[in-house]
Amino acid sequence: MSDIVKVQKAAREIGVSQRTIYYWIESGDLDMVEPGKVNLADATLVFAQKQVRRIELSSTLSKKFSRDEKGKFRLLSGRLNGK
């Protein structure tokens, strides 16, 4: 049996804002099973998928920057550092 919970409880359980849950609903990533309620397992899955995408994007973007011998990002000049 799936846990059908109010958006407020789902947000609290997952650690995101209620607005984030509603954004996922509006974008089609999450279904509202009843007015103001979502499946907690589905919401948790969407959260995990978003985290993976965020990590993948960070990794891809960080490959554009060089690192020193300690693995720290080197300071860049010009457009890439906002100067």
SEFIZA-3560 file (N, C-alpha, C; in Angstrom, 3 decimals):
REM SEFIZA-3560
<numar><xx>0.842</xx><yy>-1.190</yy><zz>0.000</zz><atom>N</atom></numar>
<numar><xx>0.000</xx><yy>0.000</yy><zz>0.000</zz><atom>CA</atom></numar>
<numar><xx>0.879</xx><yy>1.241</yy><zz>0.000</zz><atom>C</atom></numar>
<numar><xx>0.524</xx><yy>2.195</yy><zz>-0.804</zz><atom>N</atom></numar>
<numar><xx>1.315</xx><yy>3.417</yy><zz>-0.899</zz><atom>CA</atom></numar>
<numar><xx>0.823</xx><yy>4.445</yy><zz>0.111</zz><atom>C</atom></numar>
<numar><xx>1.736</xx><yy>5.291</yy><zz>0.540</zz><atom>N</atom></numar>
<numar><xx>1.405</xx><yy>6.361</yy><zz>1.480</zz><atom>CA</atom></numar>
<numar><xx>0.936</xx><yy>7.583</yy><zz>0.718</zz><atom>C</atom></numar>
<numar><xx>-0.330</xx><yy>7.880</yy><zz>0.808</zz><atom>N</atom></numar>
<numar><xx>-0.883</xx><yy>9.097</yy><zz>0.234</zz><atom>CA</atom></numar>
<numar><xx>-0.889</xx><yy>10.127</yy><zz>1.354</zz><atom>C</atom></numar>
<numar><xx>-0.116</xx><yy>11.200</yy><zz>1.157</zz><atom>N</atom></numar>
<numar><xx>0.038</xx><yy>12.204</yy><zz>2.212</zz><atom>CA</atom></numar>
<numar><xx>-0.219</xx><yy>13.596</yy><zz>1.652</zz><atom>C</atom></numar>
<numar><xx>-0.487</xx><yy>14.523</yy><zz>2.542</zz><atom>N</atom></numar>
<numar><xx>-0.652</xx><yy>15.916</yy><zz>2.141</zz><atom>CA</atom></numar>
<numar><xx>0.691</xx><yy>16.450</yy><zz>1.645</zz><atom>C</atom></numar>
<numar><xx>0.614</xx><yy>17.415</yy><zz>0.763</zz><atom>N</atom></numar>
<numar><xx>1.815</xx><yy>18.021</yy><zz>0.202</zz><atom>CA</atom></numar>
<numar><xx>2.723</xx><yy>18.532</yy><zz>1.324</zz><atom>C</atom></numar>
<numar><xx>2.141</xx><yy>19.125</yy><zz>2.342</zz><atom>N</atom></numar>
<numar><xx>2.920</xx><yy>19.658</yy><zz>3.462</zz><atom>CA</atom></numar>
<numar><xx>3.760</xx><yy>18.558</yy><zz>4.124</zz><atom>C</atom></numar>
<numar><xx>3.155</xx><yy>17.402</yy><zz>4.364</zz><atom>N</atom></numar>
<numar><xx>3.877</xx><yy>16.303</yy><zz>5.010</zz><atom>CA</atom></numar>
<numar><xx>4.947</xx><yy>15.746</yy><zz>4.078</zz><atom>C</atom></numar>
<numar><xx>4.641</xx><yy>15.608</yy><zz>2.787</zz><atom>N</atom></numar>
<numar><xx>5.623</xx><yy>15.101</yy><zz>1.827</zz><atom>CA</atom></numar>
<numar><xx>6.837</xx><yy>16.024</yy><zz>1.792</zz><atom>C</atom></numar>
<numar><xx>6.591</xx><yy>17.323</yy><zz>1.758</zz><atom>N</atom></numar>
<numar><xx>7.684</xx><yy>18.291</yy><zz>1.734</zz><atom>CA</atom></numar>
<numar><xx>8.546</xx><yy>18.169</yy><zz>2.989</zz><atom>C</atom></numar>
<numar><xx>7.897</xx><yy>18.048</yy><zz>4.130</zz><atom>N</atom></numar>
<numar><xx>8.626</xx><yy>17.924</yy><zz>5.400</zz><atom>CA</atom></numar>
<numar><xx>9.449</xx><yy>16.637</yy><zz>5.428</zz><atom>C</atom></numar>
<numar><xx>8.865</xx><yy>15.526</yy><zz>4.979</zz><atom>N</atom></numar>
<numar><xx>9.549</xx><yy>14.229</yy><zz>4.997</zz><atom>CA</atom></numar>
<numar><xx>10.771</xx><yy>14.221</yy><zz>4.076</zz><atom>C</atom></numar>
<numar><xx>10.639</xx><yy>14.836</yy><zz>2.915</zz><atom>N</atom></numar>
<numar><xx>11.707</xx><yy>14.820</yy><zz>1.923</zz><atom>CA</atom></numar>
<numar><xx>12.742</xx><yy>15.903</yy><zz>2.206</zz><atom>C</atom></numar>
<numar><xx>12.314</xx><yy>16.992</yy><zz>2.808</zz><atom>N</atom></numar>
<numar><xx>13.237</xx><yy>18.083</yy><zz>3.104</zz><atom>CA</atom></numar>
<numar><xx>13.265</xx><yy>19.157</yy><zz>2.031</zz><atom>C</atom></numar>
<numar><xx>12.117</xx><yy>19.377</yy><zz>1.398</zz><atom>N</atom></numar>
<numar><xx>11.991</xx><yy>20.438</yy><zz>0.400</zz><atom>CA</atom></numar>
<numar><xx>10.808</xx><yy>21.311</yy><zz>0.793</zz><atom>C</atom></numar>
<numar><xx>10.631</xx><yy>22.412</yy><zz>0.071</zz><atom>N</atom></numar>
<numar><xx>9.497</xx><yy>23.281</yy><zz>0.372</zz><atom>CA</atom></numar>
<numar><xx>8.222</xx><yy>22.744</yy><zz>-0.281</zz><atom>C</atom></numar>
<numar><xx>7.091</xx><yy>23.198</yy><zz>0.224</zz><atom>N</atom></numar>
<numar><xx>5.818</xx><yy>22.826</yy><zz>-0.392</zz><atom>CA</atom></numar>
<numar><xx>5.779</xx><yy>23.330</yy><zz>-1.828</zz><atom>C</atom></numar>
<numar><xx>6.342</xx><yy>24.498</yy><zz>-2.058</zz><atom>N</atom></numar>
<numar><xx>6.362</xx><yy>25.072</yy><zz>-3.402</zz><atom>CA</atom></numar>
<numar><xx>7.102</xx><yy>24.155</yy><zz>-4.376</zz><atom>C</atom></numar>
<numar><xx>8.175</xx><yy>23.517</yy><zz>-3.892</zz><atom>N</atom></numar>
<numar><xx>8.921</xx><yy>22.590</yy><zz>-4.740</zz><atom>CA</atom></numar>
<numar><xx>8.035</xx><yy>21.419</yy><zz>-5.156</zz><atom>C</atom></numar>
<numar><xx>7.267</xx><yy>20.895</yy><zz>-4.206</zz><atom>N</atom></numar>
<numar><xx>6.359</xx><yy>19.789</yy><zz>-4.524</zz><atom>CA</atom></numar>
<numar><xx>5.344</xx><yy>20.241</yy><zz>-5.565</zz><atom>C</atom></numar>
<numar><xx>4.782</xx><yy>21.433</yy><zz>-5.388</zz><atom>N</atom></numar>
<numar><xx>3.805</xx><yy>21.939</yy><zz>-6.359</zz><atom>CA</atom></numar>
<numar><xx>4.466</xx><yy>22.200</yy><zz>-7.722</zz><atom>C</atom></numar>
<numar><xx>5.721</xx><yy>22.619</yy><zz>-7.716</zz><atom>N</atom></numar>
<numar><xx>6.434</xx><yy>22.808</yy><zz>-8.980</zz><atom>CA</atom></numar>
<numar><xx>6.565</xx><yy>21.465</yy><zz>-9.707</zz><atom>C</atom></numar>
<numar><xx>6.915</xx><yy>20.407</yy><zz>-8.959</zz><atom>N</atom></numar>
<numar><xx>7.028</xx><yy>19.080</yy><zz>-9.576</zz><atom>CA</atom></numar>
<numar><xx>5.691</xx><yy>18.636</yy><zz>-10.166</zz><atom>C</atom></numar>
<numar><xx>4.615</xx><yy>18.955</yy><zz>-9.468</zz><atom>N</atom></numar>
<numar><xx>3.277</xx><yy>18.610</yy><zz>-9.966</zz><atom>CA</atom></numar>
<numar><xx>2.985</xx><yy>19.386</yy><zz>-11.243</zz><atom>C</atom></numar>
<numar><xx>3.243</xx><yy>20.698</yy><zz>-11.217</zz><atom>N</atom></numar>
<numar><xx>2.985</xx><yy>21.554</yy><zz>-12.380</zz><atom>CA</atom></numar>
<numar><xx>3.821</xx><yy>21.152</yy><zz>-13.587</zz><atom>C</atom></numar>
<numar><xx>5.047</xx><yy>20.685</yy><zz>-13.341</zz><atom>N</atom></numar>
<numar><xx>5.941</xx><yy>20.321</yy><zz>-14.447</zz><atom>CA</atom></numar>
<numar><xx>5.681</xx><yy>18.905</yy><zz>-14.959</zz><atom>C</atom></numar>
<numar><xx>4.799</xx><yy>18.175</yy><zz>-14.273</zz><atom>N</atom></numar>
<numar><xx>4.469</xx><yy>16.823</yy><zz>-14.707</zz><atom>CA</atom></numar>
<numar><xx>5.383</xx><yy>15.745</yy><zz>-14.159</zz><atom>C</atom></numar>
<numar><xx>6.303</xx><yy>16.119</yy><zz>-13.273</zz><atom>N</atom></numar>
<numar><xx>7.201</xx><yy>15.137</yy><zz>-12.679</zz><atom>CA</atom></numar>
<numar><xx>6.532</xx><yy>14.310</yy><zz>-11.582</zz><atom>C</atom></numar>
<numar><xx>5.472</xx><yy>14.843</yy><zz>-11.003</zz><atom>N</atom></numar>
<numar><xx>4.784</xx><yy>14.190</yy><zz>-9.891</zz><atom>CA</atom></numar>
<numar><xx>3.287</xx><yy>14.359</yy><zz>-10.067</zz><atom>C</atom></numar>
<numar><xx>2.554</xx><yy>13.303</yy><zz>-9.795</zz><atom>N</atom></numar>
<numar><xx>1.093</xx><yy>13.359</yy><zz>-9.905</zz><atom>CA</atom></numar>
<numar><xx>0.461</xx><yy>13.685</yy><zz>-8.556</zz><atom>C</atom></numar>
<numar><xx>-0.583</xx><yy>14.501</yy><zz>-8.589</zz><atom>N</atom></numar>
<numar><xx>-1.386</xx><yy>14.748</yy><zz>-7.402</zz><atom>CA</atom></numar>
<numar><xx>-2.500</xx><yy>13.707</yy><zz>-7.436</zz><atom>C</atom></numar>
<numar><xx>-2.471</xx><yy>12.774</yy><zz>-6.490</zz><atom>N</atom></numar>
<numar><xx>-3.422</xx><yy>11.663</yy><zz>-6.530</zz><atom>CA</atom></numar>
<numar><xx>-4.806</xx><yy>12.046</yy><zz>-6.007</zz><atom>C</atom></numar>
<numar><xx>-4.837</xx><yy>12.989</yy><zz>-5.118</zz><atom>N</atom></numar>
<numar><xx>-6.071</xx><yy>13.577</yy><zz>-4.590</zz><atom>CA</atom></numar>
<numar><xx>-5.789</xx><yy>15.056</yy><zz>-4.414</zz><atom>C</atom></numar>
<numar><xx>-6.807</xx><yy>15.882</yy><zz>-4.342</zz><atom>N</atom></numar>
<numar><xx>-6.547</xx><yy>17.315</yy><zz>-4.144</zz><atom>CA</atom></numar>
<numar><xx>-5.672</xx><yy>17.561</yy><zz>-2.908</zz><atom>C</atom></numar>
<numar><xx>-4.504</xx><yy>18.150</yy><zz>-3.136</zz><atom>N</atom></numar>
<numar><xx>-3.593</xx><yy>18.477</yy><zz>-2.040</zz><atom>CA</atom></numar>
<numar><xx>-2.801</xx><yy>17.307</yy><zz>-1.506</zz><atom>C</atom></numar>
<numar><xx>-2.844</xx><yy>16.153</yy><zz>-2.186</zz><atom>N</atom></numar>
<numar><xx>-2.141</xx><yy>14.964</yy><zz>-1.693</zz><atom>CA</atom></numar>
<numar><xx>-1.328</xx><yy>14.310</yy><zz>-2.804</zz><atom>C</atom></numar>
<numar><xx>-0.195</xx><yy>13.724</yy><zz>-2.388</zz><atom>N</atom></numar>
<numar><xx>0.687</xx><yy>13.021</yy><zz>-3.311</zz><atom>CA</atom></numar>
<numar><xx>1.098</xx><yy>11.684</yy><zz>-2.710</zz><atom>C</atom></numar>
<numar><xx>1.613</xx><yy>10.823</yy><zz>-3.556</zz><atom>N</atom></numar>
<numar><xx>2.164</xx><yy>9.562</yy><zz>-3.089</zz><atom>CA</atom></numar>
<numar><xx>3.580</xx><yy>9.851</yy><zz>-2.582</zz><atom>C</atom></numar>
<numar><xx>3.848</xx><yy>9.547</yy><zz>-1.324</zz><atom>N</atom></numar>
<numar><xx>5.138</xx><yy>9.866</yy><zz>-0.710</zz><atom>CA</atom></numar>
<numar><xx>6.278</xx><yy>9.135</yy><zz>-1.408</zz><atom>C</atom></numar>
<numar><xx>6.075</xx><yy>7.896</yy><zz>-1.794</zz><atom>N</atom></numar>
<numar><xx>7.124</xx><yy>7.134</yy><zz>-2.487</zz><atom>CA</atom></numar>
<numar><xx>7.462</xx><yy>7.784</yy><zz>-3.828</zz><atom>C</atom></numar>
<numar><xx>6.443</xx><yy>8.227</yy><zz>-4.554</zz><atom>N</atom></numar>
<numar><xx>6.680</xx><yy>8.891</yy><zz>-5.837</zz><atom>CA</atom></numar>
<numar><xx>7.427</xx><yy>10.204</yy><zz>-5.642</zz><atom>C</atom></numar>
<numar><xx>7.042</xx><yy>10.966</yy><zz>-4.625</zz><atom>N</atom></numar>
<numar><xx>7.706</xx><yy>12.238</yy><zz>-4.348</zz><atom>CA</atom></numar>
<numar><xx>9.171</xx><yy>12.007</yy><zz>-3.968</zz><atom>C</atom></numar>
<numar><xx>9.430</xx><yy>10.965</yy><zz>-3.206</zz><atom>N</atom></numar>
<numar><xx>10.802</xx><yy>10.631</yy><zz>-2.820</zz><atom>CA</atom></numar>
<numar><xx>11.620</xx><yy>10.246</yy><zz>-4.044</zz><atom>C</atom></numar>
<numar><xx>11.013</xx><yy>9.503</yy><zz>-4.958</zz><atom>N</atom></numar>
<numar><xx>11.691</xx><yy>9.112</yy><zz>-6.196</zz><atom>CA</atom></numar>
<numar><xx>12.021</xx><yy>10.331</yy><zz>-7.052</zz><atom>C</atom></numar>
<numar><xx>11.083</xx><yy>11.250</yy><zz>-7.180</zz><atom>N</atom></numar>
<numar><xx>11.328</xx><yy>12.473</yy><zz>-7.954</zz><atom>CA</atom></numar>
<numar><xx>12.483</xx><yy>13.250</yy><zz>-7.323</zz><atom>C</atom></numar>
<numar><xx>12.486</xx><yy>13.352</yy><zz>-5.997</zz><atom>N</atom></numar>
<numar><xx>13.568</xx><yy>14.057</yy><zz>-5.299</zz><atom>CA</atom></numar>
<numar><xx>14.919</xx><yy>13.410</yy><zz>-5.618</zz><atom>C</atom></numar>
<numar><xx>14.980</xx><yy>12.084</yy><zz>-5.561</zz><atom>N</atom></numar>
<numar><xx>16.231</xx><yy>11.369</yy><zz>-5.839</zz><atom>CA</atom></numar>
<numar><xx>16.681</xx><yy>11.605</yy><zz>-7.276</zz><atom>C</atom></numar>
<numar><xx>15.746</xx><yy>11.580</yy><zz>-8.214</zz><atom>N</atom></numar>
<numar><xx>16.083</xx><yy>11.822</yy><zz>-9.615</zz><atom>CA</atom></numar>
<numar><xx>16.629</xx><yy>13.233</yy><zz>-9.807</zz><atom>C</atom></numar>
<numar><xx>16.036</xx><yy>14.195</yy><zz>-9.131</zz><atom>N</atom></numar>
<numar><xx>16.506</xx><yy>15.581</yy><zz>-9.233</zz><atom>CA</atom></numar>
<numar><xx>17.924</xx><yy>15.704</yy><zz>-8.672</zz><atom>C</atom></numar>
<numar><xx>18.194</xx><yy>15.008</yy><zz>-7.580</zz><atom>N</atom></numar>
<numar><xx>19.527</xx><yy>15.055</yy><zz>-6.975</zz><atom>CA</atom></numar>
<numar><xx>20.564</xx><yy>14.472</yy><zz>-7.931</zz><atom>C</atom></numar>
<numar><xx>20.239</xx><yy>13.351</yy><zz>-8.565</zz><atom>N</atom></numar>
<numar><xx>21.167</xx><yy>12.726</yy><zz>-9.504</zz><atom>CA</atom></numar>
<numar><xx>21.448</xx><yy>13.671</yy><zz>-10.666</zz><atom>C</atom></numar>
<numar><xx>20.410</xx><yy>14.295</yy><zz>-11.205</zz><atom>N</atom></numar>
<numar><xx>20.592</xx><yy>15.240</yy><zz>-12.310</zz><atom>CA</atom></numar>
<numar><xx>21.476</xx><yy>16.403</yy><zz>-11.896</zz><atom>C</atom></numar>
<numar><xx>21.271</xx><yy>16.892</yy><zz>-10.683</zz><atom>N</atom></numar>
<numar><xx>22.066</xx><yy>18.016</yy><zz>-10.184</zz><atom>CA</atom></numar>
<numar><xx>23.539</xx><yy>17.622</yy><zz>-10.077</zz><atom>C</atom></numar>
<numar><xx>23.810</xx><yy>16.431</yy><zz>-9.569</zz><atom>N</atom></numar>
<numar><xx>25.187</xx><yy>15.951</yy><zz>-9.425</zz><atom>CA</atom></numar>
<numar><xx>25.828</xx><yy>15.768</yy><zz>-10.798</zz><atom>C</atom></numar>
<numar><xx>25.080</xx><yy>15.188</yy><zz>-11.734</zz><atom>N</atom></numar>
<numar><xx>25.613</xx><yy>14.988</yy><zz>-13.082</zz><atom>CA</atom></numar>
<numar><xx>25.938</xx><yy>16.322</yy><zz>-13.747</zz><atom>C</atom></numar>
<numar><xx>25.066</xx><yy>17.293</yy><zz>-13.598</zz><atom>N</atom></numar>
<numar><xx>25.301</xx><yy>18.611</yy><zz>-14.185</zz><atom>CA</atom></numar>
<numar><xx>26.517</xx><yy>19.276</yy><zz>-13.560</zz><atom>C</atom></numar>
<numar><xx>26.640</xx><yy>19.201</yy><zz>-12.247</zz><atom>N</atom></numar>
<numar><xx>27.796</xx><yy>19.787</yy><zz>-11.559</zz><atom>CA</atom></numar>
<numar><xx>29.086</xx><yy>19.165</yy><zz>-12.053</zz><atom>C</atom></numar>
<numar><xx>29.074</xx><yy>17.855</yy><zz>-12.192</zz><atom>N</atom></numar>
<numar><xx>30.259</xx><yy>17.142</yy><zz>-12.646</zz><atom>CA</atom></numar>
<numar><xx>30.633</xx><yy>17.561</yy><zz>-14.058</zz><atom>C</atom></numar>
<numar><xx>29.633</xx><yy>17.656</yy><zz>-14.918</zz><atom>N</atom></numar>
<numar><xx>29.879</xx><yy>18.059</yy><zz>-16.302</zz><atom>CA</atom></numar>
<numar><xx>30.442</xx><yy>19.472</yy><zz>-16.366</zz><atom>C</atom></numar>
<numar><xx>29.852</xx><yy>20.382</yy><zz>-15.616</zz><atom>N</atom></numar>
<numar><xx>30.309</xx><yy>21.770</yy><zz>-15.639</zz><atom>CA</atom></numar>
<numar><xx>31.702</xx><yy>21.924</yy><zz>-15.032</zz><atom>C</atom></numar>
<numar><xx>31.992</xx><yy>21.157</yy><zz>-13.977</zz><atom>N</atom></numar>
<numar><xx>33.295</xx><yy>21.302</yy><zz>-13.314</zz><atom>CA</atom></numar>
<numar><xx>34.433</xx><yy>20.788</yy><zz>-14.178</zz><atom>C</atom></numar>
<numar><xx>34.145</xx><yy>19.944</yy><zz>-15.162</zz><atom>N</atom></numar>
<numar><xx>35.195</xx><yy>19.438</yy><zz>-16.050</zz><atom>CA</atom></numar>
<numar><xx>35.759</xx><yy>20.538</yy><zz>-16.933</zz><atom>C</atom></numar>
<numar><xx>35.027</xx><yy>21.655</yy><zz>-17.068</zz><atom>N</atom></numar>
<numar><xx>35.495</xx><yy>22.768</yy><zz>-17.877</zz><atom>CA</atom></numar>
<numar><xx>36.579</xx><yy>23.576</yy><zz>-17.165</zz><atom>C</atom></numar>
<numar><xx>36.734</xx><yy>23.371</yy><zz>-15.877</zz><atom>N</atom></numar>
<numar><xx>37.680</xx><yy>24.140</yy><zz>-15.081</zz><atom>CA</atom></numar>
<numar><xx>38.899</xx><yy>23.288</yy><zz>-14.753</zz><atom>C</atom></numar>
<numar><xx>40.044</xx><yy>23.931</yy><zz>-14.708</zz><atom>N</atom></numar>
<numar><xx>41.260</xx><yy>23.192</yy><zz>-14.370</zz><atom>CA</atom></numar>
<numar><xx>41.445</xx><yy>23.154</yy><zz>-12.854</zz><atom>C</atom></numar>
<numar><xx>42.179</xx><yy>22.140</yy><zz>-12.417</zz><atom>N</atom></numar>
<numar><xx>42.457</xx><yy>21.961</yy><zz>-10.992</zz><atom>CA</atom></numar>
<numar><xx>43.967</xx><yy>21.959</yy><zz>-10.768</zz><atom>C</atom></numar>
<numar><xx>44.360</xx><yy>22.325</yy><zz>-9.554</zz><atom>N</atom></numar>
<numar><xx>45.783</xx><yy>22.269</yy><zz>-9.228</zz><atom>CA</atom></numar>
<numar><xx>46.145</xx><yy>20.863</yy><zz>-8.766</zz><atom>C</atom></numar>
<numar><xx>47.392</xx><yy>20.677</yy><zz>-8.339</zz><atom>N</atom></numar>
<numar><xx>47.863</xx><yy>19.353</yy><zz>-7.936</zz><atom>CA</atom></numar>
<numar><xx>47.144</xx><yy>18.795</yy><zz>-6.705</zz><atom>C</atom></numar>
<numar><xx>46.490</xx><yy>19.664</yy><zz>-5.927</zz><atom>N</atom></numar>
<numar><xx>45.736</xx><yy>19.223</yy><zz>-4.750</zz><atom>CA</atom></numar>
<numar><xx>44.266</xx><yy>18.967</yy><zz>-5.071</zz><atom>C</atom></numar>
<numar><xx>43.890</xx><yy>19.190</yy><zz>-6.319</zz><atom>N</atom></numar>
<numar><xx>42.512</xx><yy>18.951</yy><zz>-6.724</zz><atom>CA</atom></numar>
<numar><xx>41.600</xx><yy>20.153</yy><zz>-6.575</zz><atom>C</atom></numar>
<numar><xx>42.159</xx><yy>21.278</yy><zz>-6.144</zz><atom>N</atom></numar>
<numar><xx>41.349</xx><yy>22.492</yy><zz>-5.984</zz><atom>CA</atom></numar>
<numar><xx>41.240</xx><yy>23.200</yy><zz>-7.328</zz><atom>C</atom></numar>
<numar><xx>40.113</xx><yy>23.879</yy><zz>-7.525</zz><atom>N</atom></numar>
<numar><xx>39.927</xx><yy>24.627</yy><zz>-8.758</zz><atom>CA</atom></numar>
<numar><xx>40.916</xx><yy>25.782</yy><zz>-8.818</zz><atom>C</atom></numar>
<numar><xx>41.486</xx><yy>25.997</yy><zz>-9.991</zz><atom>N</atom></numar>
<numar><xx>42.387</xx><yy>27.131</yy><zz>-10.202</zz><atom>CA</atom></numar>
<numar><xx>41.565</xx><yy>28.394</yy><zz>-10.395</zz><atom>C</atom></numar>
<numar><xx>42.124</xx><yy>29.514</yy><zz>-9.998</zz><atom>N</atom></numar>
<numar><xx>41.476</xx><yy>30.792</yy><zz>-10.249</zz><atom>CA</atom></numar>
<numar><xx>41.523</xx><yy>31.078</yy><zz>-11.742</zz><atom>C</atom></numar>
<numar><xx>40.431</xx><yy>31.545</yy><zz>-12.256</zz><atom>N</atom></numar>
<numar><xx>40.344</xx><yy>31.846</yy><zz>-13.679</zz><atom>CA</atom></numar>
<numar><xx>40.241</xx><yy>33.335</yy><zz>-13.875</zz><atom>C</atom></numar>
<numar><xx>40.682</xx><yy>33.794</yy><zz>-14.989</zz><atom>N</atom></numar>
<numar><xx>40.517</xx><yy>35.191</yy><zz>-15.315</zz><atom>CA</atom></numar>
<numar><xx>39.496</xx><yy>35.322</yy><zz>-16.438</zz><atom>C</atom></numar>
<numar><xx>38.985</xx><yy>36.495</yy><zz>-16.599</zz><atom>N</atom></numar>
<numar><xx>38.072</xx><yy>36.735</yy><zz>-17.697</zz><atom>CA</atom></numar>
<numar><xx>36.636</xx><yy>36.351</yy><zz>-17.395</zz><atom>C</atom></numar>
<numar><xx>35.927</xx><yy>35.973</yy><zz>-18.466</zz><atom>N</atom></numar>
<numar><xx>34.478</xx><yy>35.731</yy><zz>-18.417</zz><atom>CA</atom></numar>
<numar><xx>34.082</xx><yy>34.642</yy><zz>-17.413</zz><atom>C</atom></numar>
<numar><xx>34.930</xx><yy>33.610</yy><zz>-17.219</zz><atom>N</atom></numar>
<numar><xx>34.529</xx><yy>32.484</yy><zz>-16.382</zz><atom>CA</atom></numar>
<numar><xx>34.487</xx><yy>32.796</yy><zz>-14.892</zz><atom>C</atom></numar>
<numar><xx>35.176</xx><yy>33.832</yy><zz>-14.431</zz><atom>N</atom></numar>
<numar><xx>35.096</xx><yy>34.157</yy><zz>-13.003</zz><atom>CA</atom></numar>
<numar><xx>34.355</xx><yy>35.451</yy><zz>-12.734</zz><atom>C</atom></numar>
<numar><xx>33.696</xx><yy>35.967</yy><zz>-13.755</zz><atom>N</atom></numar>
<numar><xx>32.876</xx><yy>37.158</yy><zz>-13.561</zz><atom>CA</atom></numar>
<numar><xx>33.623</xx><yy>38.470</yy><zz>-13.651</zz><atom>C</atom></numar>
<numar><xx>34.907</xx><yy>38.432</yy><zz>-14.002</zz><atom>N</atom></numar>
<numar><xx>35.696</xx><yy>39.670</yy><zz>-14.117</zz><atom>CA</atom></numar>
<numar><xx>35.798</xx><yy>40.091</yy><zz>-15.542</zz><atom>C</atom></numar>
//
